[in-house]
Amino acid sequence: MALSPGSVSPLKAVRPASARGFGVRRLLLVVAISVGVIAATPSMASAAYITGGWNDNPTLCSSASSCMTSGNVVRMWQNILATWKGYGTATRNAFIDGQFGSNTAAVTEDWQEAHGLGSDGWVGPDTWTAAYNELYRNSSLDSSSQVGYTYCVYYSQGYCSIALDFRRTVSDARWSYRDLETASWSSTSY
């Protein structure tokens, strides 16, 4: 069989018309999938932290529509409430769960009423400010990079029955607290 110029050798594979462009389509598919996976991968968002005074902290409540209902900041607030109520270990450990539920809302209302605030069960700027104003400087918690504070319930004998310790970093004013349940330092990220 003689081959003329431009003819196809029988040893050379000829793609049928339906398969032409398959390599390009496969490449485009791989690129599209890769871009989709990258786009669908959650990015590492910068966490916000409680800094400076507390009046600009997130609002906490039991309904998810317009406030924070769970997380480190809720857990910090529950630690403040447990300190204020003087909860013993078993009650405190059952109460502090990081979820702003009906129990947290009810104790928040009691705390607000005892502090002369409107008792709505939400932790907003007024409630945060009142809690912040009850912190005492505690230099025993100081370091070269952190300043210490304590939220404490004083009794007539002049001692603190349950203390909740806080530290604020000097460089960026981020707060952390020593969790009553775990006894470890926790971030106020949200």
C-alpha positions as CSV (number, residue, x, y, z in Angstrom):
1,M,0.0,0.0,0.0
2,A,1.6,3.2,-1.1
3,L,1.2,6.3,1.0
4,S,0.9,9.6,-0.6
5,P,2.0,12.8,1.1
6,G,-0.6,13.9,3.7
7,S,-2.1,10.5,4.1
8,V,-2.3,8.7,7.4
9,S,-0.1,5.7,8.2
10,P,-2.0,2.7,9.3
11,L,0.2,2.4,12.3
12,K,-0.7,5.9,13.5
13,A,-3.8,6.1,15.6
14,V,-6.5,8.3,14.3
15,R,-8.9,9.7,16.9
16,P,-12.5,9.6,15.9
17,A,-14.3,12.9,15.6
18,S,-16.1,12.3,18.9
19,A,-12.8,11.9,20.8
20,R,-11.1,15.0,19.3
21,G,-10.6,17.6,21.9
22,F,-11.0,15.1,24.8
23,G,-7.6,16.0,26.2
24,V,-8.5,19.7,26.3
25,R,-11.8,18.9,27.9
26,R,-10.1,16.7,30.5
27,L,-7.6,19.4,31.3
28,L,-10.4,22.0,31.7
29,L,-12.3,19.6,33.9
30,V,-9.3,19.0,36.1
31,V,-8.7,22.8,36.3
32,A,-12.4,23.4,37.1
33,I,-12.4,20.8,39.9
34,S,-9.2,22.2,41.4
35,V,-10.5,25.7,41.4
36,G,-13.8,24.5,42.9
37,V,-12.0,22.6,45.7
38,I,-9.8,25.6,46.4
39,A,-12.8,27.9,46.4
40,A,-14.8,25.6,48.7
41,T,-12.0,25.2,51.2
42,P,-12.7,27.4,54.2
43,S,-10.1,30.0,54.7
44,M,-8.5,30.6,58.0
45,A,-10.4,33.7,59.1
46,S,-8.8,35.9,61.6
47,A,-10.3,35.4,65.0
48,A,-11.6,38.4,66.9
49,Y,-10.6,38.7,70.6
50,I,-11.8,40.7,73.6
51,T,-9.5,43.7,73.8
52,G,-9.3,46.8,76.0
53,G,-12.5,47.6,77.8
54,W,-15.4,45.2,77.4
55,N,-18.2,47.5,76.2
56,D,-17.6,46.5,72.6
57,N,-17.7,42.7,73.3
58,P,-20.1,40.6,71.2
59,T,-23.7,40.5,72.5
60,L,-24.5,37.1,74.1
61,C,-28.0,35.7,74.3
62,S,-30.0,32.4,73.8
63,S,-31.4,33.2,70.3
64,A,-29.1,32.9,67.4
65,S,-30.7,35.6,65.3
66,S,-28.6,38.6,66.3
67,C,-26.1,37.5,69.0
68,M,-23.5,35.0,70.0
69,T,-24.9,31.8,71.5
70,S,-21.8,29.7,72.1
71,G,-18.0,29.6,72.2
72,N,-15.1,31.0,74.3
73,V,-16.8,34.3,75.2
74,V,-20.0,32.6,76.4
75,R,-17.8,30.3,78.5
76,M,-16.0,33.3,79.9
77,W,-19.4,34.9,80.8
78,Q,-20.5,31.6,82.4
79,N,-17.3,31.6,84.5
80,I,-18.1,35.2,85.7
81,L,-21.7,34.1,86.6
82,A,-20.4,30.9,88.4
83,T,-18.0,33.1,90.4
84,W,-20.7,35.6,91.3
85,K,-23.2,32.8,92.3
86,G,-20.5,31.0,94.4
87,Y,-21.2,27.7,92.7
88,G,-19.4,24.7,94.1
89,T,-17.4,22.4,91.8
90,A,-20.2,20.1,90.7
91,T,-22.7,22.8,90.0
92,R,-20.1,25.0,88.3
93,N,-18.9,22.2,86.0
94,A,-22.5,21.4,85.0
95,F,-23.2,25.1,84.4
96,I,-20.1,26.1,82.4
97,D,-20.6,24.5,78.9
98,G,-20.0,27.3,76.5
99,Q,-23.7,27.3,75.4
100,F,-25.9,30.3,76.2
101,G,-29.0,28.4,77.1
102,S,-32.0,29.1,79.4
103,N,-29.9,28.5,82.6
104,T,-27.3,31.0,81.5
105,A,-30.1,33.5,80.5
106,A,-31.8,33.1,83.9
107,V,-28.6,33.6,85.9
108,T,-27.7,36.6,83.7
109,E,-31.1,38.2,84.5
110,D,-30.3,37.7,88.3
111,W,-26.8,39.2,87.8
112,Q,-28.2,42.2,85.9
113,E,-30.9,42.8,88.5
114,A,-28.3,42.6,91.4
115,H,-26.1,45.1,89.5
116,G,-28.9,47.6,88.9
117,L,-29.3,46.9,85.2
118,G,-32.3,46.2,83.1
119,S,-32.7,42.4,83.4
120,D,-33.3,41.1,79.9
121,G,-30.9,38.1,80.0
122,W,-28.8,39.4,77.1
123,V,-25.2,40.3,77.7
124,G,-24.8,43.6,75.9
125,P,-22.6,46.7,76.3
126,D,-24.1,47.7,79.7
127,T,-23.7,44.3,81.2
128,W,-20.2,43.9,79.8
129,T,-19.2,47.3,81.2
130,A,-20.6,46.5,84.6
131,A,-18.6,43.2,84.7
132,Y,-15.4,44.9,83.6
133,N,-15.9,47.5,86.3
134,E,-15.8,44.8,88.9
135,L,-12.3,43.6,88.0
136,Y,-9.6,44.1,90.5
137,R,-5.9,44.6,89.6
138,N,-4.0,41.6,90.6
139,S,-0.3,42.1,90.3
140,S,0.5,38.5,91.3
141,L,-0.7,37.5,87.8
142,D,1.6,40.1,86.1
143,S,4.4,39.2,83.8
144,S,6.6,41.2,81.4
145,S,4.0,40.7,78.7
146,Q,0.7,40.5,80.7
147,V,-1.3,42.5,83.3
148,G,-3.4,40.5,85.8
149,Y,-6.9,41.1,87.0
150,T,-9.4,39.2,89.2
151,Y,-13.2,39.0,89.3
152,C,-14.0,38.1,92.9
153,V,-16.9,37.8,95.3
154,Y,-16.0,39.3,98.6
155,Y,-17.8,38.3,101.7
156,S,-18.0,40.1,105.1
157,Q,-14.8,38.4,106.2
158,G,-13.0,40.2,103.4
159,Y,-11.8,37.2,101.5
160,C,-12.5,36.0,98.1
161,S,-14.4,32.7,98.0
162,I,-14.1,32.1,94.3
163,A,-11.8,34.1,92.1
164,L,-11.8,34.2,88.4
165,D,-8.4,35.4,87.1
166,F,-7.9,37.4,83.9
167,R,-4.8,38.5,82.0
168,R,-4.5,41.2,79.4
169,T,-1.5,41.2,77.1
170,V,0.5,44.4,77.0
171,S,1.2,44.3,73.2
172,D,-2.3,43.9,71.8
173,A,-4.6,44.2,74.9
174,R,-6.1,40.7,74.3
175,W,-7.8,39.1,77.3
176,S,-7.6,35.5,78.5
177,Y,-9.1,34.0,81.6
178,R,-8.4,31.0,83.8
179,D,-11.4,28.7,83.3
180,L,-12.8,27.6,86.6
181,E,-13.7,24.1,85.3
182,T,-10.4,23.3,83.5
183,A,-8.1,25.5,85.6
184,S,-6.3,26.3,82.3
185,W,-5.9,29.7,80.6
186,S,-8.4,30.2,77.8
187,S,-8.5,32.6,75.0
188,T,-11.4,35.1,74.5
189,S,-11.4,34.5,70.7
190,Y,-14.7,34.6,69.0
